[in-house]
Amino acid sequence: MSKYLNYIEENADRFKEELFELLRIPSISAVKSHKGDVHTAAEFIKNQFTQIGLDDVQLFETPGNPIVYGAYLGAGPDKPTVLVYGHYDVQPPEPLELWETPPFEPTVRGEDVYARGASDDKGQAYTHVKAIEAWLKTEGKLPVNVKIIIEGEEEIGSPNLVPFLTEHKEMLACDMVLISDTSMFDKDVPSITYGLRGLAYMQVYVQGPNRDLHSGTYGGAVQNPLNALCEIVAKLKNEDGVVQIPGFYDDAIDLSDDERAESAKLPFNEPGFKESLGIDEVFGEKGYTTLERKSSRPTLDLNGIWGGYQGEGAKTVLPSKAGAKISMRLVPNQKPKKIAELFADYVHSIAPKGVKVEVEEHHGGNAAMTDLNYYGLQAGAQAFHDIYGKKPLFTREGGSIPIVADFKNVLGANSILMGFGQNSDAIHAPNEKFSLVDFHRGIKTSARFFEILADHKPA
């Protein structure tokens, strides 16, 4: 066994305790009262970078939360440069009453540690910190050049990350970005995500009369904003799950034959999928499998709707206004701004008479895709194989990580999404967990990835 793998084995307990120390910090970026805790987490990361032997360790203040940077550039210009990215901020833990143990007191049950941020993303990001340590403490060097940034605003949309990337473009120049903020396909089934969907998130407001009205006195004479909103929503998709917005699919890149073949290889259990959700039937765009629909095709979904009386009992009210939140997941080549404009135009065109409609664009992000033959992706696959003992699967995920597209746009670098989490980790929910087995294997996989990559400098 190599020196760095021996080191990881010998220090496994210490690595775990250090992770627990980080998990105890309630670095909730969405809550202003936790601003101090966010800075405490940033200082923890900075101290780790210094202790493991990285050079040029810096804590960059931003208009929001700090970004922590460190680097090792001793491998030389003939070796690849990897930028490792992660985040130390976490989601709010509420509802607290649903946690079996306190969210910021890491608790081990079986093979898992339960704590907010365990999987998203403290545990996963920390695998790379410890992999770097293993190399530097045993060999005094890394086989490739490594830069690492860990930020504190991912859970609130990373508002200061792109300006930071743009301002420090030269400092962050790299051949690829390594990110562990995704999940494996299943327990003990390693996978590498090579595609992510983009996002266009919209809000629709419908205004009717200038006040709530008695439904007996005015019903049948005045357009009901809730009825009008439901009519609009019903016209967004047809019975086959096909989005009806003109031009919605025009720029979408469909799955290639090779991608559909790869998708068909994935061990997706549709009966188990339905059982786990308590549903009798799946639903989605006609002509595609369930797995393809939920990971690789554009979607449109109503995320929330409101208006009128929602309290206990009955109240015969005709509401003056109503609203809805609608998200559209996008595939490569679909542009969020264009889709948002098409959505707004269509909603206005189908709005019933008697109401005023306003459409607001909340936020969006581009889809991202990495070629399956990309050398960094192949190095990651080999690292997984060597540590997990089986070839990883290549998957596309239905979720969105806008920073992946940002890294491509600003730095010109592809991202390797090497996730060690599991879909059952309950990220963003009560009782979030992370497998300590995969935390340990993740450190080894990251360290092995650096070694394999050393022989794959691009032309």
DRENVOBA-437997 format. One record per residue (C-alpha): x, y, z; residue in one letter. Coordinates in steps of 0.05 Angstrom, whole numbers. Example, Ala and Ser with C-alpha at 12.3 -4.5 7.8 and 13.67 -1.06 7.14 Angstrom:
2
<<246, -90, 156>, "a">
<<273, -21, 143>, "s">
% end
This chain:
459
<<0, 0, 0>, "m">
<<25, 70, -18>, "s">
<<48, 118, 36>, "k">
<<-11, 165, 28>, "y">
<<-62, 108, 34>, "l">
<<-27, 83, 97>, "n">
<<-29, 154, 125>, "y">
<<-104, 158, 112>, "i">
<<-115, 92, 148>, "e">
<<-72, 112, 207>, "e">
<<-107, 180, 215>, "n">
<<-179, 159, 202>, "a">
<<-203, 172, 273>, "d">
<<-170, 241, 275>, "r">
<<-200, 260, 208>, "f">
<<-269, 240, 233>, "k">
<<-261, 281, 297>, "e">
<<-238, 342, 258>, "e">
<<-300, 336, 213>, "l">
<<-344, 333, 275>, "f">
<<-311, 397, 300>, "e">
<<-330, 431, 235>, "l">
<<-401, 403, 237>, "l">
<<-411, 433, 306>, "r">
<<-405, 504, 277>, "i">
<<-475, 528, 257>, "p">
<<-452, 565, 194>, "s">
<<-521, 581, 168>, "i">
<<-512, 632, 112>, "s">
<<-586, 649, 105>, "a">
<<-593, 673, 177>, "v">
<<-560, 739, 195>, "k">
<<-553, 722, 268>, "s">
<<-505, 666, 248>, "h">
<<-457, 713, 213>, "k">
<<-405, 702, 268>, "g">
<<-412, 626, 262>, "d">
<<-401, 631, 187>, "v">
<<-336, 668, 199>, "h">
<<-316, 617, 252>, "t">
<<-324, 562, 200>, "a">
<<-283, 602, 150>, "a">
<<-227, 610, 201>, "e">
<<-230, 535, 215>, "f">
<<-219, 520, 141>, "i">
<<-164, 571, 136>, "k">
<<-127, 540, 195>, "n">
<<-134, 472, 164>, "q">
<<-103, 496, 99>, "f">
<<-44, 524, 138>, "t">
<<-35, 462, 181>, "q">
<<-35, 413, 123>, "i">
<<20, 453, 88>, "g">
<<-14, 491, 32>, "l">
<<19, 554, 6>, "d">
<<-10, 624, -3>, "d">
<<-68, 611, 46>, "v">
<<-116, 670, 46>, "q">
<<-184, 688, 73>, "l">
<<-217, 735, 24>, "f">
<<-272, 779, 52>, "e">
<<-330, 792, 4>, "t">
<<-392, 836, 10>, "p">
<<-423, 773, 40>, "g">
<<-385, 715, 71>, "n">
<<-311, 697, 64>, "p">
<<-279, 654, 11>, "i">
<<-219, 613, 35>, "v">
<<-162, 598, -13>, "y">
<<-100, 556, -12>, "g">
<<-53, 527, -64>, "a">
<<3, 478, -79>, "y">
<<39, 494, -145>, "l">
<<102, 453, -136>, "g">
<<86, 399, -187>, "a">
<<108, 445, -244>, "g">
<<77, 471, -308>, "p">
<<80, 404, -343>, "d">
<<29, 375, -294>, "k">
<<-46, 390, -292>, "p">
<<-74, 442, -245>, "t">
<<-137, 423, -208>, "v">
<<-182, 474, -174>, "l">
<<-220, 441, -116>, "v">
<<-286, 475, -98>, "y">
<<-332, 465, -38>, "g">
<<-374, 505, 11>, "h">
<<-375, 509, 87>, "y">
<<-443, 543, 95>, "d">
<<-505, 501, 110>, "v">
<<-580, 504, 105>, "q">
<<-623, 525, 165>, "p">
<<-639, 462, 206>, "p">
<<-714, 476, 216>, "e">
<<-761, 443, 232>, "p">
<<-721, 427, 294>, "l">
<<-773, 381, 325>, "e">
<<-763, 331, 269>, "l">
<<-689, 320, 285>, "w">
<<-676, 257, 326>, "e">
<<-612, 288, 353>, "t">
<<-589, 361, 354>, "p">
<<-570, 385, 284>, "p">
<<-504, 415, 305>, "f">
<<-482, 359, 351>, "e">
<<-455, 304, 304>, "p">
<<-482, 237, 325>, "t">
<<-461, 170, 298>, "v">
<<-515, 118, 286>, "r">
<<-491, 56, 251>, "g">
<<-443, 76, 195>, "e">
<<-470, 147, 189>, "d">
<<-459, 213, 222>, "v">
<<-521, 256, 231>, "y">
<<-513, 332, 230>, "a">
<<-532, 391, 187>, "r">
<<-479, 398, 133>, "g">
<<-453, 327, 141>, "a">
<<-464, 311, 67>, "s">
<<-479, 380, 39>, "d">
<<-423, 399, 37>, "d">
<<-376, 398, 96>, "k">
<<-364, 323, 96>, "g">
<<-354, 318, 22>, "q">
<<-310, 380, 15>, "a">
<<-267, 358, 74>, "y">
<<-248, 293, 37>, "t">
<<-204, 335, -10>, "h">
<<-172, 374, 47>, "v">
<<-151, 308, 80>, "k">
<<-129, 278, 13>, "a">
<<-83, 337, 2>, "i">
<<-57, 329, 73>, "e">
<<-41, 256, 62>, "a">
<<3, 272, 2>, "w">
<<39, 331, 34>, "l">
<<52, 296, 100>, "k">
<<79, 232, 68>, "t">
<<113, 255, 4>, "e">
<<124, 329, 18>, "g">
<<91, 344, -49>, "k">
<<30, 331, -92>, "l">
<<34, 296, -160>, "p">
<<-7, 353, -192>, "v">
<<-17, 427, -178>, "n">
<<-77, 440, -133>, "v">
<<-115, 503, -117>, "k">
<<-173, 501, -69>, "i">
<<-230, 549, -53>, "i">
<<-284, 537, -2>, "i">
<<-338, 589, 2>, "e">
<<-393, 608, 51>, "g">
<<-452, 628, 7>, "e">
<<-470, 568, -36>, "e">
<<-536, 557, 2>, "e">
<<-558, 627, -15>, "i">
<<-540, 625, -88>, "g">
<<-465, 644, -85>, "s">
<<-478, 718, -101>, "p">
<<-405, 737, -92>, "n">
<<-372, 677, -125>, "l">
<<-374, 699, -198>, "v">
<<-347, 768, -182>, "p">
<<-291, 733, -142>, "f">
<<-276, 686, -200>, "l">
<<-274, 745, -249>, "t">
<<-230, 788, -204>, "e">
<<-181, 731, -189>, "h">
<<-184, 696, -256>, "k">
<<-108, 691, -263>, "e">
<<-98, 665, -192>, "m">
<<-152, 612, -203>, "l">
<<-130, 590, -273>, "a">
<<-135, 515, -278>, "c">
<<-144, 456, -324>, "d">
<<-206, 430, -288>, "m">
<<-250, 439, -226>, "v">
<<-261, 382, -177>, "l">
<<-327, 385, -138>, "i">
<<-358, 337, -89>, "s">
<<-428, 363, -76>, "d">
<<-469, 308, -109>, "t">
<<-491, 237, -94>, "s">
<<-471, 168, -117>, "m">
<<-524, 130, -157>, "f">
<<-537, 84, -98>, "d">
<<-502, 56, -37>, "k">
<<-436, 23, -57>, "d">
<<-451, 43, -130>, "v">
<<-402, 99, -145>, "p">
<<-420, 147, -200>, "s">
<<-395, 210, -234>, "i">
<<-443, 263, -255>, "t">
<<-427, 290, -324>, "y">
<<-489, 332, -335>, "g">
<<-532, 379, -294>, "l">
<<-596, 414, -313>, "r">
<<-603, 490, -313>, "g">
<<-659, 529, -281>, "l">
<<-707, 586, -295>, "a">
<<-749, 603, -233>, "y">
<<-811, 646, -242>, "m">
<<-866, 677, -201>, "q">
<<-936, 695, -227>, "v">
<<-982, 745, -194>, "y">
<<-1056, 751, -214>, "v">
<<-1095, 812, -190>, "q">
<<-1171, 817, -195>, "g">
<<-1217, 864, -155>, "p">
<<-1188, 915, -108>, "n">
<<-1208, 875, -46>, "r">
<<-1232, 806, -26>, "d">
<<-1306, 797, -43>, "l">
<<-1364, 756, -16>, "h">
<<-1370, 696, -62>, "s">
<<-1446, 697, -57>, "g">
<<-1455, 770, -73>, "t">
<<-1402, 774, -128>, "y">
<<-1390, 703, -151>, "g">
<<-1408, 693, -224>, "g">
<<-1400, 767, -239>, "a">
<<-1326, 779, -226>, "v">
<<-1266, 740, -250>, "q">
<<-1236, 700, -193>, "n">
<<-1159, 708, -192>, "p">
<<-1150, 638, -165>, "l">
<<-1193, 608, -220>, "n">
<<-1155, 650, -271>, "a">
<<-1088, 627, -243>, "l">
<<-1109, 554, -246>, "c">
<<-1131, 564, -318>, "e">
<<-1062, 592, -335>, "i">
<<-1025, 536, -299>, "v">
<<-1067, 483, -333>, "a">
<<-1046, 508, -401>, "k">
<<-971, 505, -387>, "l">
<<-967, 430, -402>, "k">
<<-1011, 380, -438>, "n">
<<-1035, 312, -415>, "e">
<<-971, 279, -441>, "d">
<<-927, 324, -398>, "g">
<<-903, 366, -457>, "v">
<<-891, 440, -442>, "v">
<<-936, 483, -486>, "q">
<<-895, 547, -486>, "i">
<<-880, 564, -559>, "p">
<<-805, 557, -572>, "g">
<<-791, 523, -505>, "f">
<<-757, 462, -537>, "y">
<<-726, 498, -597>, "d">
<<-655, 502, -569>, "d">
<<-656, 439, -525>, "a">
<<-603, 387, -542>, "i">
<<-635, 319, -539>, "d">
<<-602, 256, -512>, "l">
<<-555, 223, -561>, "s">
<<-561, 149, -576>, "d">
<<-498, 137, -535>, "d">
<<-526, 175, -476>, "e">
<<-591, 136, -479>, "r">
<<-552, 72, -481>, "a">
<<-511, 93, -420>, "e">
<<-575, 113, -384>, "s">
<<-606, 45, -399>, "a">
<<-547, 12, -363>, "k">
<<-562, 46, -297>, "l">
<<-593, 1, -245>, "p">
<<-656, 42, -237>, "f">
<<-711, 5, -201>, "n">
<<-777, 37, -223>, "e">
<<-823, -5, -178>, "p">
<<-777, 11, -119>, "g">
<<-777, 85, -140>, "f">
<<-853, 87, -138>, "k">
<<-857, 49, -73>, "e">
<<-807, 96, -39>, "s">
<<-851, 155, -59>, "l">
<<-918, 122, -43>, "g">
<<-944, 132, -114>, "i">
<<-979, 83, -161>, "d">
<<-957, 114, -227>, "e">
<<-900, 156, -255>, "v">
<<-914, 215, -300>, "f">
<<-874, 256, -349>, "g">
<<-858, 274, -420>, "e">
<<-882, 220, -468>, "k">
<<-828, 182, -506>, "g">
<<-775, 181, -451>, "y">
<<-760, 135, -393>, "t">
<<-772, 157, -321>, "t">
<<-697, 163, -310>, "l">
<<-687, 204, -373>, "e">
<<-745, 249, -355>, "r">
<<-720, 263, -285>, "k">
<<-648, 277, -304>, "s">
<<-639, 295, -377>, "s">
<<-702, 329, -404>, "r">
<<-731, 399, -393>, "p">
<<-787, 404, -342>, "t">
<<-838, 454, -316>, "l">
<<-867, 447, -247>, "d">
<<-913, 486, -201>, "l">
<<-875, 494, -136>, "n">
<<-926, 533, -96>, "g">
<<-994, 568, -103>, "i">
<<-1032, 614, -58>, "w">
<<-1093, 659, -53>, "g">
<<-1157, 665, -13>, "g">
<<-1175, 635, 54>, "y">
<<-1132, 577, 78>, "q">
<<-1151, 575, 152>, "g">
<<-1194, 525, 189>, "e">
<<-1266, 518, 169>, "g">
<<-1301, 555, 113>, "a">
<<-1299, 627, 90>, "k">
<<-1338, 645, 28>, "t">
<<-1288, 693, -2>, "v">
<<-1270, 711, -73>, "l">
<<-1196, 732, -66>, "p">
<<-1170, 796, -96>, "s">
<<-1104, 765, -115>, "k">
<<-1068, 699, -124>, "a">
<<-998, 676, -140>, "g">
<<-955, 617, -160>, "a">
<<-882, 597, -161>, "k">
<<-860, 557, -222>, "i">
<<-792, 525, -237>, "s">
<<-766, 501, -304>, "m">
<<-706, 455, -306>, "r">
<<-666, 465, -370>, "l">
<<-619, 422, -411>, "v">
<<-556, 442, -450>, "p">
<<-566, 499, -499>, "n">
<<-629, 525, -466>, "q">
<<-615, 595, -440>, "k">
<<-650, 615, -375>, "p">
<<-662, 688, -397>, "k">
<<-693, 667, -463>, "k">
<<-737, 614, -429>, "i">
<<-759, 665, -377>, "a">
<<-780, 713, -433>, "e">
<<-817, 658, -471>, "l">
<<-852, 639, -406>, "f">
<<-874, 710, -391>, "a">
<<-899, 722, -462>, "d">
<<-939, 658, -462>, "y">
<<-970, 670, -393>, "v">
<<-992, 740, -415>, "h">
<<-1021, 711, -479>, "s">
<<-1065, 660, -444>, "i">
<<-1086, 703, -385>, "a">
<<-1162, 706, -379>, "p">
<<-1197, 773, -385>, "k">
<<-1216, 809, -321>, "g">
<<-1150, 802, -285>, "v">
<<-1081, 834, -288>, "k">
<<-1021, 788, -292>, "v">
<<-950, 802, -271>, "e">
<<-892, 754, -284>, "v">
<<-828, 760, -244>, "e">
<<-762, 724, -258>, "e">
<<-729, 702, -193>, "h">
<<-664, 669, -213>, "h">
<<-634, 620, -262>, "g">
<<-573, 582, -283>, "g">
<<-545, 547, -344>, "n">
<<-542, 472, -354>, "a">
<<-473, 440, -354>, "a">
<<-445, 381, -392>, "m">
<<-376, 348, -395>, "t">
<<-355, 302, -452>, "d">
<<-352, 229, -429>, "l">
<<-284, 222, -460>, "n">
<<-254, 281, -422>, "y">
<<-189, 260, -390>, "y">
<<-206, 288, -322>, "g">
<<-271, 248, -322>, "l">
<<-234, 185, -341>, "q">
<<-182, 197, -286>, "a">
<<-239, 204, -236>, "g">
<<-270, 140, -260>, "a">
<<-205, 102, -252>, "q">
<<-196, 130, -181>, "a">
<<-266, 106, -162>, "f">
<<-251, 38, -192>, "h">
<<-186, 31, -154>, "d">
<<-216, 49, -86>, "i">
<<-287, 22, -91>, "y">
<<-268, -40, -131>, "g">
<<-319, -28, -185>, "k">
<<-327, 17, -246>, "k">
<<-368, 79, -232>, "p">
<<-431, 95, -271>, "l">
<<-436, 160, -311>, "f">
<<-500, 197, -295>, "t">
<<-537, 261, -309>, "r">
<<-572, 294, -251>, "e">
<<-637, 332, -253>, "g">
<<-614, 385, -203>, "g">
<<-576, 448, -218>, "s">
<<-509, 473, -193>, "i">
<<-502, 540, -229>, "p">
<<-429, 548, -207>, "i">
<<-409, 491, -254>, "v">
<<-430, 534, -313>, "a">
<<-397, 594, -281>, "d">
<<-330, 557, -276>, "f">
<<-336, 541, -350>, "k">
<<-356, 611, -370>, "n">
<<-305, 649, -328>, "v">
<<-246, 601, -323>, "l">
<<-258, 559, -385>, "g">
<<-253, 496, -342>, "a">
<<-294, 433, -341>, "n">
<<-318, 406, -274>, "s">
<<-310, 336, -248>, "i">
<<-369, 320, -203>, "l">
<<-343, 265, -159>, "m">
<<-398, 257, -106>, "g">
<<-392, 213, -44>, "f">
<<-461, 226, -16>, "g">
<<-523, 184, -22>, "q">
<<-593, 203, -45>, "n">
<<-619, 181, 24>, "s">
<<-574, 232, 60>, "d">
<<-634, 280, 71>, "a">
<<-595, 342, 51>, "i">
<<-633, 406, 66>, "h">
<<-680, 364, 110>, "a">
<<-681, 341, 183>, "p">
<<-634, 285, 201>, "n">
<<-583, 298, 147>, "e">
<<-529, 245, 147>, "k">
<<-465, 223, 114>, "f">
<<-433, 154, 111>, "s">
<<-368, 152, 149>, "l">
<<-348, 94, 105>, "v">
<<-355, 139, 44>, "d">
<<-321, 197, 80>, "f">
<<-261, 151, 89>, "h">
<<-265, 122, 18>, "r">
<<-275, 193, -9>, "g">
<<-209, 215, 20>, "i">
<<-174, 156, -12>, "k">
<<-209, 167, -79>, "t">
<<-190, 240, -81>, "s">
<<-117, 224, -65>, "a">
<<-116, 170, -118>, "r">
<<-147, 218, -168>, "f">
<<-89, 266, -161>, "f">
<<-40, 209, -172>, "e">
<<-74, 184, -235>, "i">
<<-84, 253, -263>, "l">
<<-9, 267, -261>, "a">
<<0, 224, -324>, "d">
<<-55, 259, -363>, "h">
<<-33, 329, -378>, "k">
<<-75, 355, -436>, "p">
<<-42, 376, -501>, "a">
% end
